[in-house]
Amino acid sequence: MPDTRERPAMSQHNEEGKFPRGLVIRLFAYLVAGHLFAAFLYLLFTLGDKS
């Protein structure tokens, strides 16, 4: 006799342990933006120290 019970649908999970693509892109963008901001602050403090 075949199994006729409904199985719960996989909502938006592709595979176990994988992050959603949008989250990875956003995390990468925040990391790049954060490092650029830190480099800008470093440049400001370096130039400000020379005077």
N, C-alpha and C positions, 0 to 999 in steps of 0.2 A: 504494500500500500504506500503510495507516494506521500511525502511530507507536505501537507497543505497549509501549515502554519505560516503566517507572514513573518518575514524577517525585518528587523528595523532597518530603515534606509540609512545608508551612509550619507550624512548631511554634506559637509564640505571637507571631510577628511580624506585626503588622497591616500596616503600610506601612514602607517604608524611611525611616529618620530620625525615626520617632515613638517616644516613650517610652511604656512601659506605664502605664496609668492609675493603678495602685497606687503606682508610684514617684513620679509627679507629686504625688499626694495626700500621700504621706509627706514628700516634699521641702518642700511648702508648709507642712505642719504643723510640721516642724522649723524652718523659717525663722520662722514666727510665734512658736513657743515660744522660740526663741533671742532674738528681738527683745523679747519680753515679759520674759525673764530679764534681758537687758541693761538694759531700762528700770527694772526693779526694783532692780538694783544701782546704777544712776545715782541713783535716788531715795534709796536708803540713804546713799550717799556725799554727796549734796546735803544731806540732813537732818542727817547727822552733822557736816558742816562748819560748820553754823550755831551749834553749841554752843561 
